[in-house]
Amino acid sequence: MTGSKSSYKVAVVWRGDRQARNEARADTSRLKAVFEALARQGIAAEPAVWSEDLTAEVRAQLEGMDGVLVWVDPISTATGERRGVLDDLLRDVARAGVWVSTHPDVAARMGVKAVLYRTRELGWGSDTHLYETHQAFAAAFPGRLASEPRVLKQNRGNGGIGVWKVEPLGGTDIRVQEARGGSEPRTLPLTAFLAERAADFADGGSLVDQAFQARHLEGMVRCYMSGERVAGFGHQLVRALAAAKDGPAGPRLYSGPDDPRFQRLRRLMEREWAPGLARLLDIHPDALPVIWDADFLLGPRTPQGDDSYVLCEINVSSVFPIPDEAPEALATTTLRRLAAARARRRAEA
C-alpha cells in the first residue's frame, strides 16, 4: 500500500530527552524497519519521544492519533527511572478512544514475573512460587533452597535487574549471583540475604521463586509473538547466572517463524500457550501486544526425546531488536487492530 493515502495515524513512543525528541526521525531511528512496515500497510507513523518533562507535549500529540505503539522499558537501566507517568498518560488517551499497544493494564498482567506463577499450569510451567510479603518469603524460601539452587526474580524489572541465582553452600552461607551485567557472585549468610530482600516488597512488590534449570548453558530460545501468532525466534547462549569458567554469552541469532528447529515450540505457543495465557490472565486475545516475546530455557527431555521448554520471562514493554520477519507481522496486526477499534467507535457513536 506504499504511496496510497494513509487511513490511520500512529505514534511510536520511546524514551528520550528534548534533543532526542527534536531530532527524532522515522528513517534514522532504530525502529526504521517498523516504520517502513507500517507504511506498507497504509499507516502513517511518526516518532513520539517521551520523558516525564515532555508529558504534556506528548499528550497533545497522542490525542490526535488513531493508535499508539510503545517501546519504553518499565525501568530505565541507565537512570533507574520508572514509567508510571507514561502509563497514566496512555490510560488517559486509551479512555479517549485511542488504541494503545501495549496497554499498561495488559503490561501489568503479562510483563511481570508473577506471570510465571499465575500461568504455571500451562505446559511451560516449572516449580514456581510467589511471595507477596517478606514474612512469607523468609518463612518458606530457606526450606526450598535447602535441596537445590533457586532463582529469585523481582516482579518488575528488565536487563537482569532484580534476578538472582541462589545456591546453598552447606551450613549458614549461600552464594548469590545477580543477572545484571557486570555483577560478581557474593557469599553471605542466608539470614543477611533474607534481610536484604525486605526492600523488594516495598510499594506492593513481590518475588517469584523458580527452580534453577540444569540445562541453562544449552541456550535460551526467545519466541517473538504478534498477538497470538509467532513472528520469529532468537537463540542465544546466555551466561547471566553462570560461572565465569563457562565462558562468555554468544550473540542472539534471529530467524523467522518457519525455522525448523522450533516448530514444536511454535505449535505449542499458537495452539495452547498464547491462548492459555490470555485465558488465565483474563486478557482478550485482541489485546495481546502487537509485539511481545517469551524467553524459554530448556527443561527435561520428554519420554519421546523432545525438548521441553520452561518459561523464564515475558517481555512486552520494549521488544527490540526483533527478527527481520517481525515488523511485517507487527504492522499487519496493527492494521487489523486499528480497523477493529475504528469499527467499535462507529458502532458506539
N, C-alpha and C positions, 0 to 999 in steps of 0.2 A: 504493500500500500504506500510505498515511498512516493512522495510527490502529490498525493491526494490531500484534500482538505482534512485537517485533524478534527476528529469528533470529540476528543476528550483532552483535557489538560491535567497533567500530573506534576506534582512537585516531588523531587527526590532530595531527601533530607540527610545531611551528615553533619558532624560536629566540626566547628572551626571558629576562628575569630573574625573580627571586622574585615581585616585584609583578605582573608580567605573567602569571605562572602563576596567582597567586591570583585575579586579576581576569578571566581568560580565560573567554569565553562564546561558544557557537556562534552566537548570534543577533546578536552585535556584532562578530564578527571579520571580517577581510577575506575569509575563506573562507565567509561566510554562505551563499552560493548552493550551495557544495559540500555543506555540512551539510544543507541543505534537500533537495538531490537524493538524497543518501544516505538520508535519512529516507523519501523517497517509495519507495525500493526496500526498505524494511523493515530498514534498517541503523541501529543506534543508534551514533552517532558522538559522541565527546567530545574537547575540546581536551587536548593533552599538551605544554605549553610546556616546552622543554628548554634548558638551558645546562650547561656542564661541572659546575658545583657542584650541579646538580639531578639528576645522572645516576642516583643510587641511587633517588631518589623516582620518577623517570620509569620506571626499570627495573621497579619493583614495579607500576606502572600498566600497562605494556605486556605484562607476563607474564599479565595477566588478560584479554587481548583475543584475539579471533579474527584481527584484522588490524591493520596499521599503515600509514597514509599519511603521507608525509614531504614537508614544504616547508621545507628548510634548505639554503641555499647552501653550496657547498664552501668558500668564503672569505667571511667577513663583511666587506662593503665598509666598514662603519663602524669595525670594530676590527681587521680582518685576521685574526681567529680562524678556525681551521680546524675541521673536524668529525670528526676521527679518532676521538675518544672516542664520539661518537654512532654512527659506523659500526660500531665494535666492539660496542656495545650492540645495534644492530639485527641484527648477525650472530648474537649470542647468542640473542636471542628467536626468530629465524628457525629456528635449530637446535632450539629447544624446541618448534617446531610452529606458531608464529605467522606468518601470511602477511604479507610486507612488500613495499611498493611505494613508491619504487623500492628494491629490494635493493641494498646497497652494492656487491656484486660486479658487478651489472648496470650501475650508475652508473660503475664504474671502467672498463668497456669502452665504454659509449656516451657518457658525459658528459665526455669528454676530447677534446682537439683531435687526438690521434693517430688518432681515428676517421676524420678527413679523409684520412689516408694509407691506413689499412687498408681503407677502402671505396672507394678511388679508381677501382676497376674498374667500379663502378656508373655509371649514366648521369649521376649528379650530380657526378662527379669532375672534377678540373682538374689542372693541372701542380703536383703536390704532392710534397713531400719531408719526411722525418722525420729529425731529427738527435738521436741518443741520447747523443752525447758532445760536449763542447765542441771537441775536436780535429777531429771530423768536420765540425762546423758551420763552424769557422774555415777549414777547407780547401776546402769546397765552396760556401759561400754567396757569397763575393765574385764567383766566376765567374757564378753565376746572376743576381746583381744587376747585372752589367755591362751587360746588354742591356735590362732592363726593371725597373720598380718591383716590389717583392715585399712580401708581408705575412707577418710572423712572429707566431707565437702560442705562448705557454706552454701546456704540456699541460693543466694545471688552472688554472681561473680563471673569473671572471664579472664582469659590469659593465665590460667593456673593460679589466680589469686584465691586463697582460702581452700586449697585442696592439699591434703596431707596423707602420705603413707605412714602408717604407724606400725612398728614391729616390736613384739615383746622380746626382751633380751634375757629373761630369767631374773628372778629377784624383783627389785622395785623399779629398775630402769627400763626405758624404751628408747628406740631410735625413731626419729621423726624426719621425714623428707618432704618439704613443700614442693608442689609442682611449679611454682613461679620460677621463671628463668633466672639462673644465677644463684639459686638458693642452695646452701650447703646442708648436709644432714647434721642433725643435732642428737646428742644423747643426753637425756634428762630423766628425772624421776617421773613416773606416771602421775603422781599427785600434782606435780608442778604443771604438767601439760593440761591436766583436767582444769586446774585453776585458770590457766591462760584462756581456755575456751569459753569462759564465762562471758567475755565480751561479745562472742558471736551470737548471743541470744538477746542482745540489746535491740530495742525497737522492733520486737516481734520476730527476730531472726531465729533460725533453726539450723540443725546439722543433719546431714544424711550420712549413713554408715553402710559401706558395702564391703563384702569380702574382696580381698586383693586377688586379681586374676593371674594365675600362674603363667599364662601364655602371652603376657603383655609385650614381651620382646619380639613376638612374631608380627607385630604391627597393628595399627588401628585402621579401620575402614570407616570413612565418612560418607554417608549416604545423603546426597543432596535431593531435596524434595521441592516440588512446586505444587502446593495444595496436597492432594493425595497421590500424586504421580512422581515417580523417580525421575530426576533431571540429570543425574550423573553420579560419579563416585570420585573419591580421593583416597589413596592408600599411602600410608606413611609409617616408617619405623619410628616410634615415639620412645623417648628416654626421660620424660619429665619426672618419673618416680623410680628411675633405675639407678644403679650404682655407676660410678664413673668408669669402672672396668668394662661396662657393657658398651662403651663407645658412644659416639655422637648420634643424634637423631638424623634420619635421612629426610630428603625433601618430600613434600606431598606430591604424588604423581596423579594427575587427573585423567579421567576417562568418561565416556558418555554412558547413557543408561543401558546400552546394549553390551557393555563389557562382559564377556562370557564368564569371567571369574566370579561375578557377583550376581548371577541371575537368580540363584536361590534366595539371596537376600532381597533382591528386587521383588520377587513374588511375595515374600513374607511381608515386606513393607506395604505393598499396594493392596494386597488381598486381606491381610489380617492386622498388621500393627498400626498403620496410619488410621484406618477406620476405628480400631480398638482404642487408640489414643484419644481420638475425638469423642468417642462414647464415654470413656472413663473420666475425661476432664470436662464433659458437658460443653464441648465446642462444636458448633455447626461445621460440617465439612467445608462449606464455602467460606468459613472464617479462618481456616488454616492458612498460614502465611504463604505469600506467593513465592518466597524462597526461604527455606529453613534446612537444617541438616541434623542428622542424628549420628553420633560417634559410637562405634562399636569396637569392643575388644573381642578376641576370640575366646570362647568358652570351651568346655569339654566337648570332645567329638561325640556325635550321636552314635547309636549302635550300628548305623549304616556307614559310619566313617565320615560323615559330613561335618563341616564346622558348625558349631553353634555360635550365636552372637549375643554378647552381653552389652546392653546399653550403658554407656557411662556419661553421656551428656547430650542435651538437645540445645542447639543454638538457633535463635530466632531474631536477634537484635541487629547484628551487623555481619551478615553472612557474606564474606568475601575474603580471598579470591574464590571463584567458582569455576567449574568446568566450562569449556568453550560452548558446550551444548546448552548450558543452563539459561543464559539470557533469553534465548528464544522461547524456552518453556515458561520462564517468568513473565515475559511480555504477553504470551498467549493467555496465561491465567489472568493477568491483569486486565486485558481487554474483556474477557468473559465476566470478571467481577464488576468492572465499571458498567458494562451493559446491564447486568442484573440490578445494580444499585440504581441506575437511572430508571429502569422499569418500575422498581418499587416506589421511587419518589413520584412518578407519574400516576401510579395506581392510588397512592395515598393523597394526591392533590385533589 
